[in-house]
């Protein structure tokens, strides 16, 4: 069991959560995807993670259709998402690692890719808040523990009134805060987590090194059908914590 660190000042300062389901975190098949953990953070924000990749599968408003043997005693159907989608996650490996190789003769260390595998360690609920636990297993036998915290937020939870005015936060918006914290990263290793941000929402990064990249998705004829913006955040010994905030306009829920 990973020891739980004290929640960040942001989490401690948020209003008490109003969860729309009990339990508000559960594991199931979802949208025909196996090994999914779903969190009903708020009636306005449901999220699901893929325990195979240790990455976000989807964020949406509207909930889950609870069908199948466990919920309705019927065989065949499985739980599916319903409502309005905010965003999809990354549909490829989320976590990567970098070896930091120091050479006394070189002014800067050399960076080389380091093979790794993400491993799900379960989830915990601490002071009513969700914590997801991962291990990033390195090819050389070492392992780095990661905790991800997530919560539904509103712009006023993050920004002052003056800053909201500067950022043009006038219409009601719903937000998702995600925080990653590496617990025992060696000095010669850095981890990177890939986050998809090509949605209609707004995206902010705090306390992390981040680099954006644009990826074109092509069909079988080689025609670009979608452009995705990916943010790769770097975490390690000097920068063990990274936060992102994503906001979307409040829209009517689709059934």
N, C-alpha and C positions, 0 to 999 in steps of 0.2 A: 504494500500500500504506500503510495506517495504521501509524504507529510504535506498538510495543507498550509500554505503560506498565508499571512494576513492579507486580506483583500485590499486592493489598491484604494487610494483616497477617493477616486472617482466612484467605485462601486459602493463604498461606505456612504457616500453622499447622495446616492440615488434614492428616490422614494421606494417604500416597500413594494415589492412586485405584486401584481395582481394576476395570478396565473389562471388561464381559462380551462385548465384540465388538471385532474388529480388522479394519478401522479402527472406532473407536468413534463417529465422526461421518461421516455420509454423506447424500447428497442423492438424493431419489427421489420418485416418486408414493407417497402413503401414504393409505390409506382413501379412495381415489379423489380425493384432493386433490393437485394438481400443485405443483411447486416447494416441497417440504417438506424441511427439514434435520432429521435425527433424530440425537440424541446418546444413546448408551448410557452414562450417567454411572455407573451401578452396576447390579448385577443387580436391585436393589430400586427403581431410579429410571431410567426412560427418559423423555425429553422430545423434543418436536418443535416446530419453529418454522415459521411461514409466511413465506417470503421475500418475498411480495407486500406484507404488512402490517408485517413486521419485529416480529411479536408471537408469543407462545407459542400453539401450537395445542392441545397436550395434554400432560399428565404422567400416567404410568401405571407399573405394575409388571407385568412379564411378557414384554416383548420384542416382536419383529416376526416375522410369517410372511413369509419371504423367498420370494416367488413371482414369476414373470415371466421374460422373456427373459434378463435379466442374470444371474439366480441359478439358474434351473432349466431354461433353454432351452425354455420353453413360452410360447406366445403367448396373450394374453388376460388371465390373472391379473396382479395387481399386489400389491406389499407391503401388508399390513394389520397393524394393531396387535392384540396378543393379551394376555390377562391382565386385571388389575383396574385400573380407571381411578381416579386420584386426583382429577383436575380437568380441565375444559376451559378454554381461553383465551377471549379476547374475540372475538366473531364480527362485528366491525365495525372501522373504523379505530382503531388503537391510539395513534398519535402525533398530537399537536396542538401548536400554538404560540401564544404570546401576545406581542403587542407592548407594551412598557413605555414609555409616552409621558410624559415629564416636562414639567410646566408650572410655570414659576417662580411663577405666581400661585396655584398649588394646593398644599396641604400634602402631598398624596400623589399619586404618578404615576397616570395613567389606564391601565387595562388594556383592550386590545382584541384580539379574535381575529385571528390572522394565518394566512392560508392556507398550508398546507405539504403536502409529499408525502414519505413515508418511502421510502428507497431502500436495497436490500440491497447491501453491499459485500463479502460473503464472510465466511469464518470463518478463524480461526487456532488452532493448538494451541501454547501456550507453557508450557514446564515441565510438560507433561502436562495442562494445563488448557485448557478451551475458552474462546475469546473470539469473540463475534459482533460484526461491524462494520456499522454503519448510517450513512447520511447523511440528515438531515432537511433537505430542500430547501425554502427559503422562497420565497414568491411574488415577493419583491423581488429575487431572484437570489442571495441569500446561501445558504450551506449550513452546517449544524452537524453535526459528526461525533460519533457516540455509540458507545461500546463496552459490550456486555453480557457479564458473566461469570456463570457458573452452575455449581453443584456440588451433589452429594448431600451432605447433612449429617445428623448425629444431634443430639439436644438437647444432649448433653455437649460437642459442638464449639462451641456458641454460648453456653450458659449455665453458670454455676457450679452446684455441687451445691445450695447454699442457694437460688439462684434457681429451679432446677428444682423444688425442693420447694414454693416459693411458687406456682409456676405449675401444680402438680399434674401434673408429667411423671413418671408412675409406670409406665404400660404402655409397651411398646416402640413407638417412633414413628419414621417415616421423614420426612426433610425435604428441601426444595429451597431453596437460597440463590440469589438473583438480585441482581446488582448492576449498576446503570447508571452510566456516567461520561460526562459531556459534556466534550469535549476543547477546543473553541474557540468557546464560546457568546458572542455579543456581549452587551454590558451591557444593551442595550435589548430583549432577547428572552429569553423563558423557554419551555422545552419541558415538555410534560406527556405522561406515559405512563399508559395505562389498564390496570389489572390487575384481573382477576376473582378474587374471594375467597369466593364463595358455595358453599363445599364443606363437607364434614364435618370439615375440618381446622382448624388453628389458624394465625393470621396475625399477623406482627409486622413493623413498619416501623422503620427506623433511618436516621438521617442524611438525612432528606428531609422536605419539606412534603407532607402527604398529606391528602386529603379524601375521605370516603366518600359514596356515593349509593346509594339503593335503586331498582332498576328492576323493574317488573312486566311479565312477558311474557304477552300475551293471545292467545287463539285467535281463530278467525274469528268466533266468537259474542261476542267481547268479554269472555270469562271469563278471569281470571288463572289461568294454569297453572303459572307458575314465578316466583319472586322472586329476583332476582340482586343481589348486593352488589358494587359496583364501587369500587375505590380509584383515585383520580387523583393521581399523584405529580408534583410540580413540580421541575424541575431547571433550573439556570441558573448564571450567573457566581458569585453568592454561595454557592450550594449545588450544586456540580457532581457530587456523588455521592449515590446513594440505594440503600439495601439493603432487601430484603424476605426474610422467612423464613416458609415454610409447612410445617406438619407434619401428617402423617396417621397414624392408628393402623395398626400392622402387621396386615394381614389375609391370609388364604390367597389365593393367586393363582388367579384363575378362568381356565380354558382357553377 
